Amino acid sequence: MASLKTSAEIGAMAEAGRRLAEVLSLLAAEVRPGVATMHFEELGRKLIRERGAEPAFLGYRPHWSERSYPYALCVSLNDTVVHGRPGAYVIREGDLVKLDLGVKYGGWYVDAACTVGAGRITPEAQKLITATKTALERAIEETRPGRTLGDIGWAIEQVARRAGFSVARSLTGHGIGRELHEEPSVLNVGRRGKGEELTPGMVLAIEPMIVAGQGEVKERKDESVATADGSLAAHFEHTVAITKQGPRILTAP
């Protein structure tokens, strides 16, 4: 069951989200051919700490892993959907770069992600980015009292299908707050009106992960997750609070 937050607590999470949004925007602006992915890690740590916050992923060990994550953010390229690690790889023209960042500030966690094309990308890659961003927007529109988790997943899957793409079905969003990962799981597929009802005070990390291929994924030895068929993937994410007035995006720029 989701942990409900008060209006004041949601306001505190918005302060964390504002800091994350600033950092993620600055990192996204650095995506271009010729930049090593470790650059985002080094710059990200600096920018987070300049804002009095902490990198949420650094040293974090999720329940499904035997190892703590050694970086402040995930940098996933092309067919890597999520959990890619920054390193020596130098970005090339046409790469799809996914930046996934978590921040802790004032005891509250927030989480967001974006996909950026490096230089000139193919029309298909641009279509994938646009569809995934649109899927997040449609999902957020469903994030209001009286709707359900199934409505969120349904909205995401509909956008993916209409664009000719697939959802990475085994990967999900999550609740968030005092912990980075809280209940409930937020699936990227669903049926209208099914699943847990959304109520004011819930805060969700909604993160459509859409692929150009069939949707099956595989985990690599470094725990990054890639498409099984080698197809391109895109990922967008916001931390969203459900209020009586509707959705409040806590990680918006």
C-alpha positions as CSV (number, residue, x, y, z in Angstrom):
1,M,0.0,0.0,0.0
2,A,1.2,3.5,-0.8
3,S,2.5,5.8,1.9
4,L,0.5,9.0,1.8
5,K,2.2,12.4,2.1
6,T,0.8,15.6,3.6
7,S,0.7,18.8,1.6
8,A,3.7,20.1,3.6
9,E,5.6,16.9,2.8
10,I,4.8,17.1,-0.9
11,G,6.1,20.7,-0.7
12,A,9.3,19.4,0.7
13,M,9.6,16.9,-2.0
14,A,9.1,19.6,-4.6
15,E,12.1,21.4,-3.1
16,A,14.1,18.2,-3.8
17,G,12.5,18.0,-7.2
18,R,13.5,21.5,-8.2
19,R,17.1,20.7,-7.5
20,L,17.0,17.5,-9.4
21,A,15.3,19.2,-12.4
22,E,18.0,21.9,-12.5
23,V,20.8,19.2,-12.5
24,L,19.1,17.0,-15.1
25,S,18.6,19.9,-17.4
26,L,22.2,20.9,-17.2
27,L,23.4,17.3,-17.8
28,A,21.1,16.9,-20.8
29,A,22.6,20.0,-22.4
30,E,26.0,18.3,-22.2
31,V,24.9,15.4,-24.5
32,R,26.8,15.6,-27.7
33,P,29.2,13.4,-29.8
34,G,32.7,13.3,-28.3
35,V,31.8,13.4,-24.6
36,A,32.7,10.4,-22.4
37,T,29.8,9.1,-20.3
38,M,31.8,9.5,-17.1
39,H,31.6,13.3,-17.7
40,F,27.9,13.1,-16.7
41,E,28.8,11.3,-13.5
42,E,31.5,13.8,-12.4
43,L,29.4,16.8,-13.4
44,G,26.3,15.4,-11.8
45,R,27.9,14.8,-8.4
46,K,29.3,18.4,-8.5
47,L,25.9,19.9,-9.4
48,I,24.0,17.9,-6.8
49,R,26.3,18.8,-4.0
50,E,26.4,22.5,-5.0
51,R,22.6,22.5,-4.3
52,G,23.0,21.0,-0.9
53,A,21.5,17.6,-1.9
54,E,22.8,14.1,-2.1
55,P,22.9,11.6,-5.0
56,A,20.3,9.1,-4.2
57,F,21.7,6.2,-6.4
58,L,25.3,6.4,-5.0
59,G,25.8,3.4,-2.7
60,Y,22.1,2.3,-3.1
61,R,21.3,-1.4,-3.1
62,P,17.9,-2.3,-4.4
63,H,16.2,-5.4,-3.1
64,W,16.8,-7.2,-6.4
65,S,20.5,-6.7,-6.4
66,E,23.4,-8.2,-4.5
67,R,25.6,-5.1,-5.0
68,S,25.4,-1.5,-4.1
69,Y,25.3,0.9,-7.1
70,P,28.6,2.8,-7.3
71,Y,27.5,5.9,-9.3
72,A,25.4,8.9,-8.8
73,L,23.4,8.4,-12.0
74,C,22.6,5.9,-14.7
75,V,23.7,6.6,-18.3
76,S,22.1,4.1,-20.7
77,L,22.9,4.1,-24.4
78,N,20.9,2.9,-27.4
79,D,19.6,-0.6,-26.7
80,T,20.3,-0.3,-23.0
81,V,17.0,0.6,-21.4
82,V,18.0,1.4,-17.8
83,H,20.8,1.0,-15.2
84,G,23.6,1.7,-17.6
85,R,26.8,2.7,-15.9
86,P,28.9,5.8,-16.8
87,G,32.5,5.0,-18.0
88,A,35.0,5.6,-20.7
89,Y,32.6,5.2,-23.6
90,V,32.7,8.3,-25.9
91,I,29.3,9.3,-27.3
92,R,28.9,9.0,-31.0
93,E,26.7,10.8,-33.6
94,G,23.3,9.3,-33.5
95,D,23.4,7.7,-30.0
96,L,20.4,7.8,-27.8
97,V,21.5,8.8,-24.3
98,K,19.3,8.1,-21.3
99,L,20.0,10.0,-18.1
100,D,18.4,8.7,-15.0
101,L,19.0,10.6,-11.7
102,G,17.8,10.4,-8.2
103,V,18.3,13.1,-5.5
104,K,17.8,13.1,-1.7
105,Y,17.2,16.5,-0.1
106,G,15.8,17.2,3.4
107,G,15.2,13.5,3.9
108,W,13.1,13.1,0.8
109,Y,13.8,11.3,-2.4
110,V,12.9,12.2,-6.0
111,D,13.6,10.5,-9.3
112,A,13.5,11.6,-12.9
113,A,14.9,10.6,-16.3
114,C,15.2,11.8,-19.9
115,T,16.4,10.6,-23.3
116,V,18.5,12.9,-25.5
117,G,19.8,12.3,-29.0
118,A,23.4,13.0,-29.7
119,G,23.8,15.2,-32.8
120,R,21.7,14.0,-35.7
121,I,19.6,11.0,-35.0
122,T,17.4,8.9,-37.3
123,P,13.8,9.7,-37.9
124,E,12.9,6.4,-36.2
125,A,14.9,7.3,-33.1
126,Q,13.3,10.7,-32.9
127,K,9.9,9.1,-33.2
128,L,10.7,6.8,-30.3
129,I,11.8,9.7,-28.1
130,T,8.7,11.7,-29.0
131,A,6.4,8.7,-28.3
132,T,8.0,8.0,-24.9
133,K,7.8,11.6,-23.8
134,T,4.2,11.7,-24.9
135,A,3.5,8.5,-23.0
136,L,4.7,10.1,-19.8
137,E,2.5,13.2,-20.5
138,R,-0.6,11.0,-21.0
139,A,0.2,9.0,-17.9
140,I,0.5,12.1,-15.8
141,E,-2.9,13.2,-17.1
142,E,-4.3,10.1,-15.5
143,T,-2.7,10.7,-12.2
144,R,-5.6,12.2,-10.3
145,P,-8.0,11.1,-7.5
146,G,-10.4,8.4,-8.6
147,R,-8.3,7.0,-11.4
148,T,-6.3,3.8,-11.0
149,L,-2.8,2.4,-11.5
150,G,-4.3,0.5,-14.4
151,D,-5.3,3.8,-16.0
152,I,-1.6,4.9,-15.9
153,G,-0.3,1.7,-17.5
154,W,-3.1,1.8,-20.1
155,A,-2.3,5.3,-21.2
156,I,1.4,4.5,-21.6
157,E,0.8,1.3,-23.6
158,Q,-1.8,3.0,-25.9
159,V,0.8,5.6,-26.9
160,A,3.5,3.0,-27.5
161,R,1.2,0.8,-29.6
162,R,-0.2,3.6,-31.8
163,A,3.4,4.7,-32.6
164,G,4.3,1.1,-33.6
165,F,6.5,0.5,-30.6
166,S,6.4,-1.8,-27.5
167,V,6.6,-1.3,-23.8
168,A,9.4,-2.9,-21.8
169,R,6.8,-4.8,-19.8
170,S,8.9,-6.2,-17.0
171,L,10.2,-2.7,-16.0
172,T,8.1,-0.5,-13.8
173,G,7.8,2.8,-11.9
174,H,7.3,3.0,-8.2
175,G,6.2,4.9,-5.2
176,I,8.7,7.3,-3.7
177,G,9.2,9.5,-0.6
178,R,11.3,8.7,2.5
179,E,12.6,5.8,0.5
180,L,13.8,5.7,-3.1
181,H,11.6,2.7,-3.9
182,E,8.2,2.5,-2.1
183,E,4.9,0.8,-2.9
184,P,3.2,0.6,-5.2
185,S,4.8,-0.7,-8.4
186,V,3.6,1.4,-11.4
187,L,3.3,-0.8,-14.4
188,N,3.6,0.6,-17.9
189,V,0.8,-1.6,-19.1
190,G,-2.7,-1.9,-17.6
191,R,-6.5,-1.9,-18.0
192,R,-8.8,1.0,-17.5
193,G,-10.3,1.1,-14.1
194,K,-8.2,-1.8,-12.7
195,G,-5.6,-1.8,-9.9
196,E,-5.2,0.3,-6.9
197,E,-7.2,3.5,-6.8
198,L,-5.2,6.8,-6.8
199,T,-5.8,9.0,-3.7
200,P,-4.5,12.4,-2.7
201,G,-1.1,12.1,-1.0
202,M,0.3,9.4,-3.2
203,V,3.6,10.2,-4.8
204,L,4.7,8.1,-7.8
205,A,7.8,7.9,-10.0
206,I,6.2,7.3,-13.4
207,E,8.6,6.1,-16.0
208,P,7.6,4.8,-19.4
209,M,10.3,2.7,-21.0
210,I,9.5,2.1,-24.7
211,V,11.4,0.1,-27.2
212,A,11.4,-0.1,-31.0
213,G,11.3,-3.9,-31.0
214,Q,9.4,-6.6,-29.2
215,G,9.6,-5.4,-25.5
216,E,11.6,-8.3,-24.0
217,V,14.6,-7.3,-22.0
218,K,17.7,-9.0,-20.7
219,E,20.0,-8.2,-17.7
220,R,23.7,-7.9,-18.4
221,K,26.5,-8.9,-16.0
222,D,26.8,-5.3,-14.8
223,E,23.1,-5.3,-14.0
224,S,22.2,-2.9,-16.8
225,V,19.0,-3.9,-18.7
226,A,19.0,-4.0,-22.5
227,T,16.4,-5.0,-25.2
228,A,16.7,-8.7,-26.0
229,D,16.5,-8.0,-29.7
230,G,19.0,-5.1,-29.8
231,S,16.4,-2.5,-30.7
232,L,16.6,1.1,-29.5
233,A,15.0,2.1,-26.2
234,A,13.9,5.5,-24.7
235,H,13.0,6.4,-21.1
236,F,11.4,9.4,-19.5
237,E,10.4,9.8,-15.9
238,H,8.9,12.3,-13.4
239,T,8.1,12.2,-9.7
240,V,4.4,13.1,-9.5
241,A,2.2,13.8,-6.5
242,I,-1.6,13.2,-6.6
243,T,-3.5,16.1,-5.1
244,K,-7.2,17.0,-4.8
245,Q,-6.6,19.4,-7.7
246,G,-4.9,16.7,-9.9
247,P,-1.3,15.8,-10.7
248,R,1.6,17.9,-9.4
249,I,4.9,17.2,-11.2
250,L,7.6,17.6,-8.5
251,T,10.6,17.2,-10.9
252,A,9.5,19.7,-13.6
253,P,12.1,22.3,-14.7
